[in-house]
Amino acid sequence: MKPRSSLKPLFALLIFALALALLNSVNKQQMLDSDAAQEQLALAVGGESVAGADVLIAEVFRSGRSNVQLGGEGRVAKILPDDNQGSRHQKFLMELESGHTLLISHNIDLAPRIDNLREGERIEFYGEYEWNKKGGVIHWTHHDPKGKHPGGWLKYQDRVYK
């Protein structure tokens, strides 16, 4: 049998491995919970209740997260000039019920342009959120021609643009 002193490093390594395994399982559960919340939100968008969308958007903004699929609805606050550098994007600012504002950057090389978009009108969205200090940007409001990214959309006056 080995002396007790040589078992201490082995015991410490075993405890470290167990702690690491526990932390990993907690992180996986948090990711699953987050994915489930996003799925529920995606199902709610276009339905009757998007109140939770404002809360989720506020949370990802507060935490500085990016690359998060989000949906919701709001009011067109300001129509901005199109961005014609590289892929063309129709741009506008949206204000949510909470007062939070988002920049919507809609790729019009991959999805139809919303020609009759008007300030003050309601619009629904689903796309990828990217954090910035002004409130964030929603992009990927279109299909992915390669099929590798979740498709997004905009819904305005009962028409879906994707």
C-alpha positions as CSV (number, residue, x, y, z in Angstrom):
1,M,0.0,0.0,0.0
2,K,1.2,3.5,-0.8
3,P,2.0,6.0,1.9
4,R,-0.8,8.6,2.7
5,S,1.2,11.5,1.4
6,S,1.2,10.3,-2.2
7,L,-2.7,9.9,-2.1
8,K,-3.3,13.6,-1.4
9,P,-2.5,14.9,-5.0
10,L,-4.6,12.0,-6.4
11,F,-7.5,12.9,-4.1
12,A,-7.2,16.6,-5.1
13,L,-7.2,15.7,-8.8
14,L,-10.3,13.6,-8.3
15,I,-12.1,16.4,-6.5
16,F,-11.1,18.8,-9.2
17,A,-12.4,16.5,-12.0
18,L,-15.7,16.0,-10.1
19,A,-16.1,19.8,-9.7
20,L,-15.4,20.3,-13.4
21,A,-18.0,17.7,-14.4
22,L,-20.6,19.3,-12.1
23,L,-19.9,22.8,-13.6
24,N,-20.1,21.4,-17.1
25,S,-23.5,19.9,-16.4
26,V,-24.8,23.1,-14.9
27,N,-23.6,25.1,-18.0
28,K,-25.3,22.5,-20.3
29,Q,-28.6,22.9,-18.3
30,Q,-28.4,26.7,-18.6
31,M,-27.9,26.4,-22.3
32,L,-30.9,24.0,-22.6
33,D,-33.0,26.4,-20.5
34,S,-32.0,29.3,-22.7
35,D,-32.8,27.4,-25.9
36,A,-36.2,26.4,-24.5
37,A,-37.0,30.0,-23.6
38,Q,-36.0,31.1,-27.1
39,E,-38.2,28.4,-28.7
40,Q,-41.2,29.5,-26.6
41,L,-40.5,33.1,-27.6
42,A,-40.3,32.2,-31.3
43,L,-43.7,30.4,-30.9
44,A,-45.2,33.4,-29.2
45,V,-44.1,35.8,-31.9
46,G,-46.8,36.2,-34.4
47,G,-49.2,34.9,-31.9
48,E,-51.0,36.8,-29.2
49,S,-48.3,37.4,-26.6
50,V,-44.9,38.9,-27.1
51,A,-44.6,40.6,-23.7
52,G,-41.9,38.2,-22.7
53,A,-39.9,39.3,-25.8
54,D,-39.2,42.8,-24.3
55,V,-38.0,41.1,-21.1
56,L,-35.7,38.8,-23.0
57,I,-34.3,41.5,-25.2
58,A,-33.6,43.7,-22.1
59,E,-31.8,40.8,-20.5
60,V,-29.5,40.1,-23.5
61,F,-28.8,43.8,-23.7
62,R,-28.0,44.1,-20.0
63,S,-25.7,41.0,-20.2
64,G,-23.9,42.2,-23.4
65,R,-24.7,39.0,-25.3
66,S,-24.7,38.6,-29.0
67,N,-25.5,35.9,-31.6
68,V,-28.9,35.3,-29.9
69,Q,-32.0,34.4,-32.0
70,L,-34.8,36.7,-30.8
71,G,-38.2,37.8,-31.9
72,G,-40.7,40.4,-30.9
73,E,-42.7,43.4,-32.1
74,G,-42.5,47.1,-31.9
75,R,-43.2,50.3,-33.7
76,V,-41.1,51.7,-36.5
77,A,-39.5,54.8,-34.8
78,K,-37.3,56.0,-37.7
79,I,-36.6,54.9,-41.2
80,L,-32.9,55.2,-42.1
81,P,-31.2,55.3,-45.5
82,D,-30.3,52.0,-47.0
83,D,-26.8,50.7,-46.5
84,N,-25.5,49.9,-50.0
85,Q,-22.0,49.0,-49.0
86,G,-21.5,45.3,-49.7
87,S,-24.7,43.4,-49.2
88,R,-27.6,45.9,-49.3
89,H,-29.6,46.4,-46.2
90,Q,-32.8,48.2,-45.5
91,K,-32.4,49.9,-42.0
92,F,-34.8,51.3,-39.5
93,L,-35.0,51.9,-35.8
94,M,-37.7,50.1,-33.8
95,E,-39.1,51.0,-30.4
96,L,-40.4,48.2,-28.2
97,E,-43.3,48.6,-25.7
98,S,-40.6,48.9,-23.0
99,G,-39.0,51.9,-24.7
100,H,-36.0,49.8,-25.7
101,T,-34.8,50.6,-29.3
102,L,-33.3,48.3,-31.8
103,L,-31.7,48.8,-35.2
104,I,-33.2,46.5,-37.7
105,S,-30.8,45.7,-40.6
106,H,-32.7,43.7,-43.2
107,N,-30.7,42.2,-46.1
108,I,-32.5,43.2,-49.3
109,D,-30.2,41.1,-51.5
110,L,-31.6,38.0,-49.9
111,A,-35.1,39.0,-48.9
112,P,-37.8,41.4,-50.3
113,R,-37.6,45.1,-49.4
114,I,-40.5,46.5,-47.5
115,D,-41.4,49.3,-49.9
116,N,-44.3,50.8,-48.0
117,L,-42.7,50.8,-44.6
118,R,-44.0,53.8,-42.5
119,E,-42.9,55.4,-39.2
120,G,-45.3,54.7,-36.4
121,E,-46.5,51.4,-37.8
122,R,-46.2,48.1,-36.0
123,I,-43.8,45.4,-37.2
124,E,-42.9,41.9,-36.0
125,F,-39.4,40.5,-36.3
126,Y,-37.4,37.3,-35.8
127,G,-33.6,37.4,-36.3
128,E,-30.2,37.4,-34.7
129,Y,-29.4,40.0,-32.0
130,E,-26.0,41.6,-31.8
131,W,-25.2,43.8,-28.8
132,N,-24.1,47.4,-29.1
133,K,-24.3,50.3,-26.6
134,K,-27.3,51.9,-28.4
135,G,-29.6,48.9,-27.8
136,G,-28.5,46.3,-30.3
137,V,-29.0,45.3,-33.9
138,I,-31.3,42.6,-35.3
139,H,-30.1,41.1,-38.5
140,W,-30.5,37.7,-40.3
141,T,-34.2,38.7,-40.9
142,H,-34.1,36.5,-44.0
143,H,-33.7,32.9,-45.0
144,D,-30.2,31.4,-45.2
145,P,-29.6,30.3,-48.8
146,K,-27.0,27.8,-47.5
147,G,-29.4,26.4,-44.9
148,K,-26.8,26.7,-42.0
149,H,-28.3,29.6,-40.0
150,P,-31.8,29.8,-38.6
151,G,-34.0,31.8,-40.9
152,G,-35.4,35.1,-39.8
153,W,-38.2,37.3,-41.0
154,L,-40.1,40.6,-40.7
155,K,-43.9,40.8,-40.7
156,Y,-45.5,44.0,-41.7
157,Q,-49.1,44.6,-42.6
158,D,-49.8,40.8,-42.6
159,R,-47.0,40.1,-45.1
160,V,-43.9,38.1,-44.1
161,Y,-40.6,39.2,-45.6
162,K,-37.9,36.5,-45.5
